[in-house]
Amino acid sequence: MKLNFLIIAGLFVLAGLLQFRMWSGEGSFSNARELEARIELKRAENHSMRQRNAVLKAEITDLRQGTAAVEEKARSELGLIRKDDETFYLLVED
């Protein structure tokens, strides 16, 4: 009788320990949900990076194929002007 009680009590303790590990700690349900959320965040980051890379790849292709894109980039980013179409006026304050 006493041995049966000890075996049953031991099984309950073992089941409790297994349940504790299942609900908390590494490999638990909450840990798995956290990892899934991190994976989803990384997927979103990868998607935005893929879009950015596609834009950059299109820009590189455009820059390699024609001079119009190079000229536009020089005018917008470096402040360069066209030789024939534009006049540059420098206003000096006294």
All heavy atoms as an XYZ file, in Angstrom:
754
protein
N       0.825     -1.184      0.000
C       0.000      0.000      0.000
C       0.870      1.249      0.000
O       0.623      2.171     -0.765
C      -0.912     -0.057      1.224
C      -1.719      1.156      1.401
S      -3.266      0.909      0.576
C      -4.206      2.130      1.334
N       1.863      1.260      0.900
C       2.731      2.420      0.992
C       3.596      2.551     -0.262
O       3.856      3.651     -0.737
C       3.594      2.325      2.243
C       4.291      3.588      2.557
C       4.752      3.571      3.977
C       5.235      4.939      4.283
N       5.122      5.400      5.560
N       4.019      1.426     -0.842
C       4.827      1.439     -2.050
C       4.023      1.969     -3.236
O       4.538      2.751     -4.047
C       5.350      0.025     -2.339
C       6.240     -0.114     -3.564
C       7.518      0.702     -3.375
C       6.553     -1.566     -3.819
N       2.763      1.582     -3.319
C       1.901      2.085     -4.389
C       1.731      3.599     -4.271
O       1.716      4.312     -5.278
C       0.531      1.405     -4.353
C       0.603     -0.037     -4.838
O       1.557     -0.391     -5.521
N      -0.378     -0.838     -4.471
N       1.562      4.055     -3.049
C       1.404      5.497     -2.828
C       2.663      6.249     -3.256
O       2.580      7.300     -3.901
C       1.095      5.777     -1.355
C       1.008      7.240     -1.042
C      -0.090      7.978     -1.435
C       2.039      7.882     -0.365
C      -0.167      9.319     -1.152
C       1.969      9.219     -0.090
C       0.858      9.958     -0.476
N       3.852      5.708     -2.939
C       5.104      6.350     -3.327
C       5.275      6.357     -4.842
O       5.742      7.341     -5.429
C       6.289      5.659     -2.658
C       6.424      5.876     -1.154
C       7.584      5.043     -0.606
C       6.631      7.339     -0.844
N       4.907      5.280     -5.495
C       5.017      5.210     -6.953
C       4.081      6.226     -7.601
O       4.467      6.964     -8.515
C       4.732      3.773     -7.452
C       5.860      2.832     -7.020
C       4.571      3.749     -8.974
C       5.593      1.382     -7.321
N       2.841      6.277     -7.126
C       1.866      7.238     -7.678
C       2.311      8.661     -7.401
O       2.245      9.534     -8.281
C       0.460      6.951     -7.118
C      -0.041      5.611     -7.667
C      -0.496      8.074     -7.471
C      -1.341      5.153     -7.080
N       2.802      8.934     -6.199
C       3.287     10.277     -5.869
C       4.487     10.636     -6.748
O       4.603     11.763     -7.240
C       3.654     10.361     -4.393
N       5.384      9.683     -6.961
C       6.537      9.909     -7.822
C       6.118     10.202     -9.256
O       6.694     11.075     -9.929
N       5.121      9.486     -9.746
C       4.617      9.734    -11.098
C       3.993     11.123    -11.216
O       4.153     11.807    -12.233
C       3.622      8.643    -11.498
C       4.216      7.261    -11.764
C       3.122      6.246    -12.042
C       5.190      7.322    -12.930
N       3.272     11.531    -10.178
C       2.684     12.876    -10.190
C       3.767     13.952    -10.185
O       3.670     14.961    -10.890
C       1.727     13.076     -9.001
C       0.331     12.634     -9.289
C      -0.226     11.559     -8.599
C      -0.448     13.278    -10.235
C      -1.510     11.148     -8.850
C      -1.745     12.866    -10.493
C      -2.273     11.799     -9.803
N       4.809     13.750     -9.404
C       5.918     14.705     -9.365
C       6.602     14.756    -10.728
O       6.901     15.839    -11.259
C       6.920     14.340     -8.241
C       8.207     15.148     -8.371
C       6.284     14.552     -6.883
N       6.822     13.608    -11.325
C       7.435     13.545    -12.646
C       6.555     14.240    -13.692
O       7.048     15.009    -14.526
C       7.692     12.089    -13.036
C       8.365     11.861    -14.396
C       9.755     12.487    -14.392
C       8.438     10.387    -14.701
N       5.266     13.984    -13.648
C       4.340     14.646    -14.578
C       4.348     16.149    -14.346
O       4.302     16.941    -15.305
C       2.934     14.086    -14.408
N       4.417     16.561    -13.108
C       4.474     18.000    -12.803
C       5.740     18.638    -13.358
O       5.698     19.753    -13.901
N       6.864     17.964    -13.205
C       8.122     18.479    -13.741
C       8.074     18.584    -15.266
O       8.545     19.561    -15.857
C       9.298     17.608    -13.296
C       9.667     17.688    -11.820
C      10.750     16.660    -11.491
C      10.135     19.083    -11.468
N       7.506     17.581    -15.905
C       7.386     17.614    -17.356
C       6.445     18.732    -17.808
O       6.698     19.409    -18.807
C       6.910     16.257    -17.887
C       7.921     15.113    -17.765
C       7.285     13.794    -18.174
C       9.162     15.404    -18.583
N       5.376     18.931    -17.088
C       4.453     20.016    -17.403
C       5.126     21.378    -17.213
O       4.943     22.282    -18.025
C       3.202     19.946    -16.514
C       2.235     18.879    -16.902
C       1.507     19.237    -18.173
O       1.125     20.371    -18.388
N       1.317     18.246    -19.033
N       5.908     21.494    -16.160
C       6.605     22.753    -15.911
C       7.542     23.083    -17.069
O       7.592     24.203    -17.554
C       7.393     22.679    -14.594
C       8.188     23.912    -14.310
C       7.569     25.074    -13.875
C       9.567     23.929    -14.503
C       8.296     26.224    -13.631
C      10.306     25.072    -14.262
C       9.666     26.230    -13.819
N       8.291     22.090    -17.531
C       9.203     22.314    -18.647
C       8.442     22.653    -19.925
O       8.898     23.442    -20.737
C      10.080     21.091    -18.861
C      11.017     21.276    -20.030
C      12.120     20.270    -20.024
N      12.799     20.294    -21.296
C      13.950     20.910    -21.510
N      14.543     21.519    -20.524
N      14.504     20.884    -22.696
N       7.267     22.055    -20.100
C       6.492     22.311    -21.301
C       5.946     23.747    -21.324
O       5.846     24.356    -22.379
C       5.324     21.317    -21.390
C       4.523     21.443    -22.669
S       3.314     20.132    -22.882
C       2.166     20.457    -21.574
N       5.609     24.317    -20.200
C       4.992     25.639    -20.146
C       5.980     26.764    -19.886
O       5.645     27.934    -20.073
C       3.896     25.663    -19.076
C       2.750     24.789    -19.458
C       2.458     23.564    -18.949
C       1.772     25.053    -20.454
N       1.358     23.044    -19.557
C       0.909     23.942    -20.486
C       1.538     26.104    -21.320
C      -0.169     23.875    -21.355
C       0.458     26.032    -22.180
C      -0.381     24.923    -22.191
N       7.187     26.456    -19.429
C       8.174     27.510    -19.190
C       9.557     26.983    -19.533
O       9.794     25.784    -19.547
C       8.136     27.976    -17.734
O       8.540     26.925    -16.889
N      10.470     27.923    -19.827
C      11.834     27.525    -20.129
C      12.060     27.361    -21.621
O      11.214     27.665    -22.453
N      13.234     26.853    -21.959
C      13.608     26.672    -23.351
C      12.813     25.523    -23.962
O      12.684     24.459    -23.380
C      15.099     26.376    -23.454
C      15.607     26.336    -24.865
C      17.099     26.111    -24.932
O      17.783     26.377    -23.931
O      17.561     25.665    -25.987
N      12.268     25.771    -25.143
C      11.468     24.761    -25.815
C      10.016     24.751    -25.390
O       9.260     23.876    -25.807
N       9.603     25.709    -24.581
C       8.219     25.746    -24.111
C       7.316     26.387    -25.161
O       7.761     26.902    -26.182
C       8.141     26.548    -22.810
O       8.476     27.894    -23.071
N       6.023     26.357    -24.870
C       5.063     26.959    -25.790
C       5.277     28.463    -25.917
O       5.223     29.018    -27.018
C       3.626     26.691    -25.329
C       3.211     25.255    -25.491
C       2.637     24.572    -24.447
C       3.380     24.597    -26.695
C       2.246     23.256    -24.594
C       2.991     23.285    -26.852
C       2.418     22.604    -25.796
N       5.537     29.134    -24.804
C       5.740     30.588    -24.867
C       7.028     30.922    -25.619
O       7.080     31.888    -26.383
C       5.772     31.189    -23.462
O       6.845     30.641    -22.715
N       8.040     30.119    -25.426
C       9.297     30.316    -26.158
C       9.080     30.101    -27.657
O       9.612     30.840    -28.484
C      10.365     29.365    -25.629
C      11.728     29.644    -26.210
O      11.956     30.657    -26.848
N      12.658     28.743    -25.982
N       8.293     29.105    -28.017
C       8.002     28.838    -29.426
C       7.232     30.009    -30.044
O       7.506     30.420    -31.173
C       7.210     27.546    -29.564
N       6.263     30.571    -29.317
C       5.517     31.733    -29.816
C       6.431     32.937    -29.999
O       6.313     33.680    -30.973
C       4.370     32.079    -28.866
C       3.098     31.323    -29.203
C       1.938     31.792    -28.367
N       1.735     30.766    -27.345
C       1.771     30.954    -26.045
N       1.946     32.144    -25.548
N       1.609     29.965    -25.206
N       7.344     33.129    -29.068
C       8.300     34.236    -29.174
C       9.196     34.063    -30.398
O       9.450     35.013    -31.140
C       9.140     34.307    -27.903
C      10.171     35.403    -27.913
C      11.050     35.363    -26.672
O      10.527     35.092    -25.575
O      12.268     35.618    -26.803
N       9.664     32.852    -30.622
C      10.509     32.580    -31.787
C       9.731     32.776    -33.093
O      10.272     33.304    -34.068
C      11.075     31.168    -31.714
C      12.132     30.924    -30.635
C      12.512     29.451    -30.596
C      13.346     31.794    -30.858
N       8.467     32.380    -33.118
C       7.644     32.588    -34.306
C       7.462     34.076    -34.586
O       7.485     34.499    -35.748
C       6.292     31.906    -34.146
C       6.357     30.396    -34.254
C       5.038     29.717    -33.946
O       4.040     30.428    -33.688
O       5.003     28.482    -33.958
N       7.286     34.869    -33.534
C       7.150     36.320    -33.715
C       8.451     36.910    -34.258
O       8.418     37.785    -35.139
C       6.773     36.977    -32.394
N       9.575     36.442    -33.755
C      10.866     36.926    -34.262
C      11.082     36.526    -35.716
O      11.611     37.300    -36.515
C      12.005     36.399    -33.381
C      12.039     37.073    -32.022
C      13.066     36.496    -31.082
N      14.406     36.458    -31.652
C      15.404     35.774    -31.123
N      15.213     35.072    -30.014
N      16.594     35.787    -31.678
N      10.649     35.325    -36.071
C      10.758     34.873    -37.459
C       9.911     35.756    -38.358
O      10.339     36.155    -39.443
C      10.349     33.390    -37.582
C      11.414     32.502    -36.963
C      10.087     33.006    -39.031
C      11.005     31.049    -36.834
N       8.705     36.076    -37.924
C       7.823     36.928    -38.730
C       8.417     38.322    -38.899
O       8.338     38.904    -39.976
C       6.439     37.006    -38.066
C       5.347     37.449    -38.979
C       5.195     36.556    -40.200
O       5.296     35.329    -40.082
O       4.980     37.112    -41.291
N       9.041     38.849    -37.854
C       9.700     40.147    -37.941
C      10.844     40.095    -38.942
O      11.001     41.007    -39.772
C      10.217     40.566    -36.560
C      10.947     41.887    -36.472
C      10.005     43.039    -36.787
C      11.567     42.061    -35.102
N      11.634     39.044    -38.897
C      12.745     38.888    -39.850
C      12.237     38.738    -41.272
O      12.841     39.251    -42.214
C      13.624     37.687    -39.477
C      14.397     37.878    -38.199
C      15.380     39.012    -38.326
C      16.164     39.195    -37.053
N      17.053     40.343    -37.102
N      11.116     38.049    -41.451
C      10.534     37.934    -42.796
C      10.121     39.296    -43.332
O      10.325     39.584    -44.517
C       9.336     36.992    -42.767
C       9.716     35.549    -42.724
C       8.510     34.653    -42.834
N       8.936     33.259    -42.768
C       8.226     32.292    -42.249
N       7.033     32.541    -41.751
N       8.684     31.067    -42.239
N       9.525     40.118    -42.469
C       9.131     41.462    -42.895
C      10.363     42.297    -43.251
O      10.362     43.032    -44.250
C       8.321     42.146    -41.794
N      11.424     42.188    -42.442
C      12.666     42.903    -42.749
C      13.251     42.436    -44.078
O      13.701     43.257    -44.882
C      13.692     42.691    -41.637
C      13.409     43.449    -40.375
C      14.446     43.157    -39.293
O      15.565     42.697    -39.622
O      14.135     43.388    -38.121
N      13.231     41.122    -44.300
C      13.757     40.579    -45.556
C      12.948     41.074    -46.742
O      13.510     41.373    -47.796
C      13.759     39.048    -45.530
C      14.852     38.488    -44.652
O      15.801     39.180    -44.296
N      14.716     37.224    -44.287
N      11.634     41.159    -46.571
C      10.790     41.646    -47.659
C      11.130     43.089    -48.009
O      11.269     43.431    -49.191
C       9.314     41.517    -47.268
C       8.375     41.985    -48.315
N       8.204     41.320    -49.509
C       7.575     43.066    -48.373
C       7.326     41.970    -50.243
N       6.923     43.037    -49.579
N      11.291     43.925    -46.995
C      11.635     45.328    -47.274
C      13.033     45.442    -47.885
O      13.267     46.271    -48.768
C      11.526     46.184    -46.011
O      12.507     45.797    -45.070
N      13.948     44.589    -47.453
C      15.291     44.598    -48.034
C      15.273     44.124    -49.491
O      16.002     44.651    -50.324
C      16.249     43.717    -47.224
C      16.587     44.273    -45.876
S      17.513     45.783    -46.061
C      17.696     46.254    -44.382
N      14.430     43.138    -49.787
C      14.306     42.690    -51.181
C      13.776     43.814    -52.066
O      14.246     43.990    -53.194
C      13.383     41.479    -51.264
C      14.047     40.192    -50.892
C      13.170     38.984    -51.239
N      13.665     37.819    -50.560
C      13.116     37.297    -49.466
N      12.033     37.829    -48.955
N      13.638     36.246    -48.909
N      12.781     44.543    -51.558
C      12.250     45.672    -52.330
C      13.323     46.730    -52.543
O      13.477     47.267    -53.643
C      11.040     46.282    -51.623
C       9.812     45.420    -51.692
C       8.657     46.042    -50.930
O       8.854     46.798    -49.985
N       7.450     45.704    -51.350
N      14.069     47.032    -51.499
C      15.144     48.025    -51.598
C      16.204     47.569    -52.588
O      16.685     48.350    -53.412
C      15.761     48.238    -50.218
C      16.885     49.228    -50.191
C      17.392     49.420    -48.751
N      18.710     49.977    -48.767
C      19.837     49.276    -48.638
N      19.774     47.987    -48.458
N      21.001     49.868    -48.679
N      16.560     46.284    -52.530
C      17.547     45.750    -53.464
C      17.051     45.811    -54.902
O      17.833     46.078    -55.818
C      17.916     44.315    -53.091
C      18.779     44.243    -51.855
O      19.336     45.241    -51.407
N      18.882     43.055    -51.289
N      15.767     45.566    -55.109
C      15.212     45.639    -56.464
C      15.300     47.061    -57.003
O      15.637     47.270    -58.175
C      13.765     45.153    -56.468
N      15.016     48.047    -56.153
C      15.111     49.447    -56.570
C      16.558     49.794    -56.903
O      16.843     50.436    -57.927
C      14.553     50.384    -55.470
C      14.901     51.825    -55.744
C      13.054     50.208    -55.344
N      17.475     49.370    -56.050
C      18.896     49.637    -56.307
C      19.390     48.938    -57.569
O      20.162     49.506    -58.344
C      19.740     49.223    -55.106
C      19.585     50.078    -53.851
C      20.364     49.460    -52.698
C      20.027     51.493    -54.104
N      18.930     47.713    -57.792
C      19.326     46.979    -58.990
C      18.810     47.690    -60.242
O      19.535     47.813    -61.239
C      18.790     45.553    -58.935
C      19.344     44.658    -60.027
C      18.788     43.250    -59.908
C      19.514     42.532    -58.785
N      19.179     41.108    -58.713
N      17.572     48.182    -60.196
C      17.016     48.919    -61.338
C      17.790     50.207    -61.572
O      18.060     50.585    -62.723
C      15.543     49.220    -61.089
N      18.174     50.878    -60.496
C      18.957     52.111    -60.629
C      20.333     51.829    -61.232
O      20.814     52.582    -62.092
C      19.100     52.777    -59.260
C      19.734     54.131    -59.303
C      19.756     54.806    -57.944
O      18.915     54.495    -57.088
O      20.631     55.662    -57.748
N      20.966     50.749    -60.806
C      22.273     50.381    -61.358
C      22.155     50.067    -62.846
O      22.979     50.523    -63.654
C      22.860     49.172    -60.590
C      23.301     49.605    -59.196
C      24.021     48.548    -61.342
C      23.672     48.467    -58.290
N      21.131     49.318    -63.211
C      20.918     48.995    -64.625
C      20.706     50.259    -65.437
O      21.275     50.410    -66.527
C      19.699     48.058    -64.772
O      19.920     46.899    -63.989
C      19.480     47.667    -66.212
N      19.910     51.174    -64.909
C      19.645     52.435    -65.593
C      20.925     53.262    -65.742
O      21.173     53.870    -66.784
C      18.574     53.219    -64.840
C      17.995     54.348    -65.662
O      17.970     54.229    -66.903
O      17.552     55.346    -65.054
N      21.744     53.286    -64.688
C      22.989     54.049    -64.748
C      23.978     53.435    -65.744
O      24.733     54.165    -66.398
C      23.639     54.127    -63.360
C      22.944     55.048    -62.361
C      23.542     54.855    -60.979
C      23.038     56.494    -62.784
N      23.971     52.133    -65.879
C      24.890     51.474    -66.812
C      24.459     51.638    -68.266
O      25.295     51.659    -69.156
C      24.984     49.986    -66.490
C      25.814     49.701    -65.279
C      25.951     48.228    -65.054
N      26.781     47.965    -63.886
C      26.893     46.789    -63.315
N      26.236     45.745    -63.794
N      27.671     46.634    -62.267
N      23.146     51.742    -68.499
C      22.658     51.733    -69.868
C      22.618     53.106    -70.523
O      22.776     53.206    -71.732
C      21.259     51.114    -69.927
C      21.299     49.631    -69.678
C      19.921     49.015    -69.711
O      18.922     49.719    -69.762
N      19.864     47.699    -69.661
N      22.381     54.159    -69.784
C      22.240     55.445    -70.444
C      22.883     56.571    -69.665
O      23.241     56.438    -68.501
N      23.031     57.691    -70.338
C      23.646     58.846    -69.691
C      22.618     59.745    -69.032
O      22.972     60.591    -68.212
C      24.433     59.667    -70.729
O      23.534     60.100    -71.753
C      25.555     58.847    -71.326
N      21.337     59.576    -69.358
C      20.300     60.429    -68.779
C      20.219     60.241    -67.266
O      20.073     61.218    -66.514
C      18.949     60.135    -69.422
N      20.315     59.022    -66.812
C      20.245     58.770    -65.372
C      21.463     59.330    -64.661
O      21.361     59.871    -63.557
C      20.129     57.277    -65.112
N      22.629     59.217    -65.281
C      23.848     59.769    -64.683
C      23.725     61.282    -64.576
O      24.060     61.877    -63.548
C      25.090     59.370    -65.518
C      26.339     60.056    -64.979
C      25.272     57.874    -65.530
N      23.230     61.908    -65.631
C      23.069     63.364    -65.623
C      22.051     63.797    -64.572
O      22.280     64.755    -63.828
C      22.615     63.836    -67.005
C      22.473     65.345    -67.100
C      22.014     65.778    -68.479
O      22.283     65.081    -69.459
O      21.367     66.845    -68.541
N      20.951     63.085    -64.476
C      19.937     63.423    -63.480
C      20.490     63.301    -62.071
O      20.266     64.157    -61.211
C      18.733     62.502    -63.648
C      17.644     62.731    -62.627
C      16.565     61.675    -62.707
O      16.415     61.031    -63.760
O      15.880     61.494    -61.680
N      21.233     62.242    -61.816
C      21.830     62.036    -60.487
C      22.841     63.138    -60.175
O      22.884     63.653    -59.054
C      22.503     60.668    -60.449
C      22.739     60.141    -59.085
C      22.538     58.641    -59.139
C      22.511     57.999    -57.818
N      21.347     58.223    -57.042
N      23.653     63.525    -61.161
C      24.640     64.582    -60.947
C      23.956     65.913    -60.670
O      24.411     66.690    -59.836
C      25.552     64.699    -62.162
N      22.860     66.175    -61.352
C      22.152     67.438    -61.155
C      21.459     67.481    -59.805
O      21.485     68.502    -59.113
C      21.140     67.652    -62.278
C      21.827     67.854    -63.621
C      20.844     68.080    -64.734
N      20.413     69.465    -64.659
C      19.187     69.864    -64.937
N      18.284     69.015    -65.315
N      18.879     71.127    -64.852
N      20.842     66.385    -59.405
C      20.082     66.396    -58.156
C      20.978     66.293    -56.923
O      20.731     66.947    -55.918
C      19.050     65.279    -58.146
O      19.695     64.028    -58.125
N      22.021     65.458    -56.999
C      22.838     65.228    -55.808
C      24.072     66.121    -55.733
O      24.518     66.456    -54.641
C      23.266     63.754    -55.759
C      22.099     62.818    -55.522
C      22.513     61.369    -55.429
O      23.725     61.094    -55.389
O      21.614     60.511    -55.414
N      24.623     66.502    -56.875
C      25.867     67.274    -56.866
C      25.672     68.737    -57.253
O      26.600     69.526    -57.171
C      26.887     66.626    -57.816
C      27.264     65.185    -57.482
C      28.173     64.616    -58.557
C      27.914     65.101    -56.119
N      24.456     69.086    -57.719
C      24.184     70.470    -58.063
C      24.795     70.906    -59.381
O      25.035     72.101    -59.592
N      25.078     69.966    -60.259
C      25.668     70.312    -61.542
C      24.596     70.885    -62.478
O      23.410     70.620    -62.329
C      26.315     69.081    -62.175
C      27.452     68.459    -61.369
C      27.990     67.235    -62.103
C      28.573     69.441    -61.142
N      25.037     71.679    -63.440
C      24.114     72.289    -64.387
C      24.476     71.844    -65.795
O      25.598     71.435    -66.070
C      24.143     73.832    -64.288
C      25.547     74.362    -64.569
C      23.666     74.289    -62.934
C      25.626     75.854    -64.670
N      23.505     71.965    -66.714
C      23.753     71.612    -68.109
C      24.508     72.725    -68.799
O      24.351     73.902    -68.493
C      22.434     71.396    -68.837
C      21.802     70.096    -68.523
C      20.673     69.838    -69.473
N      19.695     68.994    -68.809
C      18.483     68.794    -69.219
N      18.059     69.381    -70.308
N      17.678     68.015    -68.562
N      25.263     72.343    -69.764
C      26.094     73.298    -70.484
C      25.255     74.217    -71.373
O      25.469     75.419    -71.435
C      27.111     72.529    -71.330
C      28.260     73.329    -71.805
C      29.258     72.412    -72.467
C      30.566     73.127    -72.666
N      31.549     72.287    -73.302
N      24.267     73.675    -72.069
C      23.529     74.436    -73.067
C      22.233     75.052    -72.546
O      21.872     76.154    -72.941
C      23.189     73.533    -74.259
C      24.433     72.946    -74.890
O      25.471     73.629    -74.887
O      24.355     71.806    -75.368
N      21.520     74.381    -71.692
C      20.155     74.775    -71.346
C      20.046     75.710    -70.159
O      19.014     76.356    -69.993
C      19.313     73.530    -71.046
C      19.184     72.625    -72.251
O      19.519     73.070    -73.365
O      18.760     71.474    -72.081
N      21.026     75.787    -69.305
C      20.865     76.513    -68.055
C      21.912     77.604    -67.910
O      23.014     77.524    -68.451
C      20.983     75.553    -66.863
C      19.891     74.532    -66.820
C      20.048     73.567    -65.660
O      21.121     73.515    -65.044
O      19.086     72.859    -65.376
N      21.518     78.615    -67.184
C      22.428     79.696    -66.846
C      22.554     79.736    -65.330
O      21.563     79.676    -64.615
C      21.887     81.053    -67.348
O      21.634     80.933    -68.753
C      22.864     82.158    -67.086
N      23.763     79.873    -64.883
C      24.030     79.882    -63.450
C      24.330     81.311    -63.013
O      25.204     81.969    -63.560
C      25.234     78.978    -63.144
C      25.610     78.953    -61.696
C      24.821     78.310    -60.769
C      26.764     79.583    -61.251
C      25.173     78.283    -59.431
C      27.122     79.567    -59.922
C      26.319     78.906    -59.012
N      23.577     81.801    -62.052
C      23.791     83.140    -61.519
C      24.242     83.011    -60.071
O      23.610     82.324    -59.264
C      22.496     83.960    -61.559
C      22.012     84.253    -62.941
C      20.976     83.509    -63.514
C      22.585     85.268    -63.686
C      20.524     83.783    -64.788
C      22.140     85.549    -64.970
C      21.107     84.810    -65.508
O      20.676     85.077    -66.761
N      25.316     83.663    -59.741
C      25.816     83.665    -58.385
C      25.528     85.031    -57.792
O      26.012     86.042    -58.268
C      27.336     83.392    -58.358
C      27.991     83.393    -56.996
C      27.401     82.285    -56.120
C      29.479     83.200    -57.131
N      24.683     85.060    -56.757
C      24.314     86.301    -56.120
C      25.195     86.499    -54.894
O      25.226     85.667    -53.990
C      22.845     86.300    -55.716
C      21.857     86.072    -56.859
C      20.453     85.954    -56.307
C      21.952     87.182    -57.873
N      25.922     87.588    -54.882
C      26.842     87.887    -53.795
C      26.246     89.015    -52.970
O      25.859     90.056    -53.502
C      28.247     88.292    -54.343
C      29.181     88.580    -53.197
C      28.775     87.209    -55.249
N      26.188     88.806    -51.667
C      25.678     89.849    -50.792
C      26.783     90.809    -50.434
O      27.937     90.425    -50.242
C      25.095     89.215    -49.514
C      23.876     88.385    -49.767
C      23.291     87.848    -48.484
O      23.530     88.432    -47.416
O      22.597     86.839    -48.544
N      26.436     92.091    -50.355
C      27.440     93.140    -50.006
C      27.580     93.264    -48.519
O      26.812     93.192    -47.712
C      27.041     94.480    -50.585
C      27.160     94.455    -52.115
O      28.023     93.708    -52.592
O      26.369     95.140    -52.760
